[in-house]
Amino acid sequence: MRVETTELRDVLLFRPSPHRDDRGFFTRTFDADVAAAHGLDPATFVQDSQSRSAHGTLRGLHGRGGDGEAKLVRCARGAILDVIVDGRPGSPTYGRHEAFRLDDEQFWMLYVPSGFLHGFQVLSDVADICYRIDRPHDPTEDLSVRHDDPDLAIAWPLPVDNLSPRDRSAGSWRDLTSSHVHG
């Protein structure tokens, strides 16, 4: 498994090497030793979650207030465009975003540090997204920023027509940054 840094500070991309043959494939999706070798404490990940979404669905941009929330994200079925935004004041990449195609062919897994916003859009008919999270969910700390915020100018690949009520009513990047509450 290779691990690469990205344009955004502290973000890691885990790239497994699946073994494929006429029966299918086998791949390692998480390796505690590899994570530890890159500065992550595997014992801090306390919750695994999974979501399923239909083609074109956009979820996000979501974050967590308080101490924030770090997570490992992968797409176990289908394909998504995964987008993260650095929301950490003082970071040299603050306010910048980066996009990654996560799918069930390459099996890449993205480490999203605490303090980032996260969202994705489903590119395939259906997608299952798996999360390994470093602290229990607390809905009182949920943060949301509009997917089409002009200050972020994220180019989503598909028309956006399937949003949750939470995502439809999300605030702006400017409102979030002016409140000095980042997660």
N, C-alpha and C positions, 0 to 999 in steps of 0.2 A: 504494500500500500504506500503510495507516494503522498506526501503532504506538501502543499504549495501555499505560499502567501499570496495575497491579492493586492489590488490597488488601495484598499482601505485598511488602515492600521489595525492589527490584531485579528483580522479575519483569516481563517484557514480553510483550505479546500482539500478534503481527503479524497484521494483517487485510488480506489481499489483496483486490483487486477483480476477480473473474473476469469475462472477457468470454464471454457465452453467446449462442448462436444455435441454429438448427435442426440444426446439425451436432454440437453438443456445447458444449464450453467450452475456453478457454485461460486459464491463470492463472500468474502468477509465484509460485513457492513460496519463493524466497530471492533477496535482492538485497543484495549486498555493500555498496553505497553506503548503503542504508537502514539496514543493521545498524550500519555505522560511524557514521552520524549519531546513533545512539542509544547510543553508547559501547561497542559490541562490535567486536572486531577479527576480521574474517572469516577471517584467516589462522590464527587459533588453533584453528579447527575442523579436526581431523585425521582423523576417522573418521566414516563414514556407515554406519548399520546399519538393518535393517528386521526387524520381527517380524510374524507373522500369528497371530491367535488367534480362537477360536470364541466364539459367543454366551455371555455370562455369565462368561467367563474373567476372573479377576482376577490381575494381575501387580503385585507390590509389597507393601509399600513398600520401595523399594531406594534405596541411597545409596552413596557412596564415601568411604572414609577418606582419610588422607593429605592431599593437596592438594585433594581433592574432585573434582568433575567437573561442568562446565557443559554444558548441551545445549539444542538446539532440537528440539522434539517436534511432529510433525504426524500426522494420520490421513489416509493416502492413499486408503483404501478403507474404507467403513463408518462406524461412529460409536463413540466411547468417552467415558466420563466419566474425565477425567484429573485426578488429585489430586496436589498437592504440599504438603509440610510444611516449614516453615522450621526447619532444624536448626542454625542458626548462632548459637552462644552470643554474647550481646551485641547481637544484632539486635533492633530494637524489635518485630519480628513473630515472634520466636522461639517455637516450639511451636504456632504457628497454621497452619491449612491452608486451602487454597482449591481449589475444583473448577471445571473448565472442560469444556464439551462440545466435543470436537474431532471433525470429520467431513469427509466428502468432498463436502459441499455448500458450506460456508463457507470451507474451506481454511485456517482459522486455524492459526498456528504459535506455540507457547509457548516462551519462553526461560526455562529453569530454571537459576538461578545455582548455582554450586558451593556445597555445604553443605546442599542441600535433599534431602529424600527424595521419591521419585516413584513413583506407581503408577497403574494404570488398570483399568477394567472395561469389557468389550466390550458395547455396547448393540445392535449389529446382528448379523446371522447370522455374519458374518466381519468382521474388521478388520485392516488392514495399518497398522502404526505405523512411522513413519520417524524416525530420530534422527540428528542431526548433533552430534558429541561433540567436546569440546576436548582430550581426551587419550586415548591408547590404554588399552584395558581392562586392568586388573590384578586378577585374581580374588582375590588376597590382601588387597585393600582393600575387598571387598564388604561392605556393611552391609545388614541387613534388620530391619524392624520389622513386627510383626503388623498386618494390615489392619484387625483388629477391636480394636485396643488401646483400652481404656476411657479412657485419658488423652487420646487424640486424638479419639475419638468421631466418626469419619468415617461419614457416612450413605451407604452404597453403595446404588445404586438397585435392584439385583437380588439375589436370594439368592446366596450365595457357596458354590459346590460344586465348583469346578474350580481347585484350587491346586496349584502345584508342591510337591515335597517341601521345597525351600528355604523357600517361603513358609509352609508348614504349621508348620515348626519355627522360624520367625523369633522373635526376642526382643521385649521390650517397649520402649516409648518410655522408660520410667523407667530400664531397664537401660542403654540407649544413652546417655541424658543423664548418668547417674551415672558412666559410664566416661570422659566428656569426650573421646570419639573421635567426631568428626562429619565427614561427607563430603558 
